[in-house]
Amino acid sequence: MHAGGDGDELDRLLTRLASIRAEEGDTRDDFEVHVISYDAYTPDGVKALEDRGVTDCIVGFRVPYTKGPDLEPLEKKVEHLERYADSVIGRIGG
């Protein structure tokens, strides 16, 4: 639903989504909102997204617009994931 724009844009989208759901009578508890947001890289940011109704955060550890093959070694990728697990997921009880 959201791919890394500013927080104000996300708030507008979430407000519009809530309006559409209300108009359609959608009251499901299992409705999911997926976003890409820089806020997802800190425990406080994840909590703020959750408070705004976001259910899933998509994070990445490389610039997806780089042309050519990905030359980063697997070991470095694992380090990124472990650091995120320790500094974010481990601190929010995920």
C-alpha positions as CSV (number, residue, x, y, z in Angstrom):
1,M,0.0,0.0,0.0
2,H,2.9,2.4,0.8
3,A,6.3,2.3,-0.7
4,G,8.6,4.6,1.3
5,G,6.9,8.0,0.8
6,D,6.8,10.5,3.6
7,G,4.8,10.0,6.8
8,D,2.2,12.6,5.9
9,E,1.5,10.7,2.7
10,L,1.1,7.5,4.7
11,D,-1.3,9.2,7.1
12,R,-3.4,10.4,4.1
13,L,-3.5,6.9,2.6
14,L,-4.4,5.3,5.9
15,T,-7.2,7.8,6.5
16,R,-8.5,7.2,2.9
17,L,-8.3,3.4,3.4
18,A,-10.3,3.7,6.7
19,S,-12.9,5.8,4.9
20,I,-13.3,3.3,2.0
21,R,-13.5,0.4,4.4
22,A,-16.2,2.2,6.4
23,E,-18.1,3.0,3.3
24,E,-18.0,-0.7,2.2
25,G,-18.9,-1.9,5.7
26,D,-15.6,-3.8,6.0
27,T,-15.1,-4.4,9.7
28,R,-12.8,-7.5,9.5
29,D,-10.2,-7.8,12.2
30,D,-7.8,-9.7,9.9
31,F,-7.4,-6.8,7.4
32,E,-3.7,-6.2,6.7
33,V,-1.9,-3.1,5.8
34,H,1.6,-3.5,4.4
35,V,4.1,-0.7,4.1
36,I,7.7,0.1,3.3
37,S,8.8,2.8,5.7
38,Y,12.0,4.1,7.2
39,D,10.1,4.0,10.5
40,A,10.4,0.2,10.4
41,Y,14.1,0.4,11.2
42,T,13.6,1.3,14.9
43,P,11.5,-0.2,17.6
44,D,9.8,3.1,18.3
45,G,9.1,3.5,14.6
46,V,7.5,0.1,14.3
47,K,5.3,0.9,17.3
48,A,4.2,4.1,15.7
49,L,3.3,2.3,12.5
50,E,1.4,-0.3,14.5
51,D,-0.5,2.5,16.3
52,R,-1.5,3.9,12.9
53,G,-2.9,0.6,11.8
54,V,0.0,-0.9,9.9
55,T,0.2,-4.7,10.3
56,D,3.3,-5.6,8.2
57,C,6.5,-3.7,7.5
58,I,8.7,-4.6,4.6
59,V,12.4,-3.8,5.1
60,G,15.4,-4.2,2.9
61,F,19.1,-3.9,3.4
62,R,20.3,-2.9,-0.1
63,V,19.5,-0.3,-2.6
64,P,17.0,-2.0,-5.0
65,Y,17.7,0.4,-7.8
66,T,21.4,-0.5,-8.2
67,K,22.0,-1.9,-11.7
68,G,24.0,-5.0,-12.3
69,P,24.5,-8.1,-10.2
70,D,24.3,-8.0,-6.4
71,L,27.9,-8.4,-5.3
72,E,27.4,-8.3,-1.5
73,P,28.5,-11.6,0.0
74,L,25.9,-13.8,1.7
75,E,27.8,-13.4,5.0
76,K,27.2,-9.6,4.9
77,K,23.5,-10.1,4.2
78,V,23.2,-12.4,7.2
79,E,24.9,-9.7,9.3
80,H,22.3,-7.2,8.3
81,L,19.5,-9.5,9.2
82,E,21.1,-10.4,12.5
83,R,21.6,-6.7,13.4
84,Y,18.0,-6.0,12.5
85,A,16.8,-8.9,14.6
86,D,18.8,-7.8,17.6
87,S,18.1,-4.0,17.4
88,V,14.5,-4.0,16.3
89,I,12.6,-7.3,16.4
90,G,14.2,-8.4,19.7
91,R,13.2,-5.1,21.3
92,I,9.6,-5.2,20.3
93,G,8.9,-8.7,21.3
94,G,8.5,-10.0,17.7
